């Protein structure tokens, strides 16, 4: 994406339910000062090199969202609303 095609509008709330790399820009650039990011996603459980590339790695979210102030982080095995069984899920709330 070229510079002139980038999103110029910033938001106060950015819900993310896809892999962070799918965002058009760095999340910190999409948020207004004081804006909140809410993230929930299925996580890689195996730790294997052969794990699906689209799954965030454990603690990898701190690299992606590191420019934001992490208010809450949870890496747990829980019932997800998109699955019929418990899954490893990461939930993160951060503020710019």
Steps between C-alpha positions, in 0.01 A plus 500: 500500500647834404516797739219682321270196537551464876215555742524852633205492739580387851249325724434489874417129507661234278359148540726239338393142436741413224873443501676827578699486176171536306456857624574761231732695731663472839222497761666791682458714185130415472416610854444852627700598808329325791325261258434138601584183307312180584647179356386137515642218289572131490864429596762246394501221759777285362799732499610302196665648191230317303213682672266698279676823402185708556483409870669746735780345703500510881618843617522613136223753556730710715716556191200600286328720757814605689460871425173498692449491876376149583209531744405131507644186346364150524635183338266223599320187396131588484178455309510733201181627340630382159575140603313204643791408729741675733788666313816689592397863479685825550310807614664837522381851585744783433498879493691747289 
